[in-house]
Amino acid sequence: GESVGLHLPTLSVQEGDNSIINCAYSNSASDYFIWYKQESGKGPQFIIDIRSNMDKRQGQRVTVLLNKTVKHLSLQIAATQPGDSAVYFCAGASGGYQKVTFGTGTKLQVIP
Amino acid sequence: NAGVTQTPKFRVLKTGQSMTLLCAQDMNHEYMYWYRQDPGMGLRLIHYSVGEGTTAKGEVPDGYNVSRLKKQNFLLGLESAAPSQTSVYFCASVWGEGYEQYFGPGTRLTVT
């Protein structure tokens, strides 16, 4: 099955700097890769996804990069704000969105 | 729209008791999911459904059953609760691939 892992459990970033959160995956059959944000005591919130035939996708202040050669996914957050403090998960989806499996998460701490 | 709602928010069970968690969505989504989240871990997929009347097993289905008799509802049942099932349970739904996945607020279950 899908195995999705993250390189670092905690990332501390100065407010205003850019953040990069990394993720490795094992299942080459995933159709989509998705990033979620989870604030304390809440359910995960969808940030952005990328189809497996794409290399890059941009959203508002966020960019996801996909490197299929090394099975690596990253989330870049521009001009990190205190409200970005949360745990970030990557996930892989197969069969379209029929089956979505998650990695363990990286905690992003924004230093004011 | 209420989005995705979960009932109850909290519950304490004794070992061997049974209960049903209800997930409801009012967005006419086809796909629905049940996940559990344990401390220091990502979300693990228990069961999922790709449409009314269909269910499928995820990564950790043992000890759980599900039903999707109506498109808007996805029920998760614990027939005989065990302490290992102490966790936070999240329900999610999505229209289909490429669309945003929505999560409920979670149910915190403690089995003593």
Contacts between the chains, C-beta under 8 A, distances in Angstrom:
chain1	res1	chain2	res2	distance
A	1	B	59	6.3
A	4	B	42	7.6
A	31	B	97	6.6
A	32	B	97	6.4
A	32	B	98	7.3
A	34	B	101	7.1
A	42	B	105	6.7
A	42	B	106	7.6
A	43	B	4	7.9
A	43	B	90	5.3
A	43	B	92	7.6
A	43	B	103	3.4
A	43	B	104	5.7
A	43	B	105	5.6
A	43	B	106	5.5
A	44	B	43	7.0
A	44	B	90	7.2
A	44	B	92	7.8
A	44	B	103	5.0
A	45	B	103	7.0
A	46	B	100	4.4
A	46	B	101	5.2
A	46	B	102	7.3
A	49	B	98	7.1
A	51	B	98	7.2
A	89	B	42	5.7
A	89	B	43	7.1
A	91	B	43	8.0
A	93	B	97	7.2
A	96	B	96	6.4
A	96	B	97	3.4
A	97	B	31	5.7
A	97	B	94	5.1
A	97	B	96	6.1
A	97	B	97	4.5
A	97	B	98	7.7
A	97	B	99	7.4
A	97	B	101	6.9
A	98	B	31	6.5
A	98	B	48	6.9
A	98	B	50	5.3
A	98	B	56	7.8
A	99	B	45	6.8
A	99	B	48	6.2
A	99	B	56	7.7
A	99	B	58	7.0
A	100	B	33	6.7
A	100	B	45	6.8
A	100	B	48	7.9
A	100	B	92	7.8
A	100	B	101	6.8
A	101	B	44	7.8
A	101	B	45	5.7
A	101	B	58	7.8
A	101	B	59	6.5
A	102	B	35	7.6
A	102	B	42	3.8
A	102	B	43	4.3
A	102	B	44	7.3
A	102	B	45	7.8
A	103	B	42	5.2
A	104	B	40	7.3
A	104	B	41	5.8
A	104	B	42	4.5
A	105	B	41	8.0
A	105	B	42	5.4
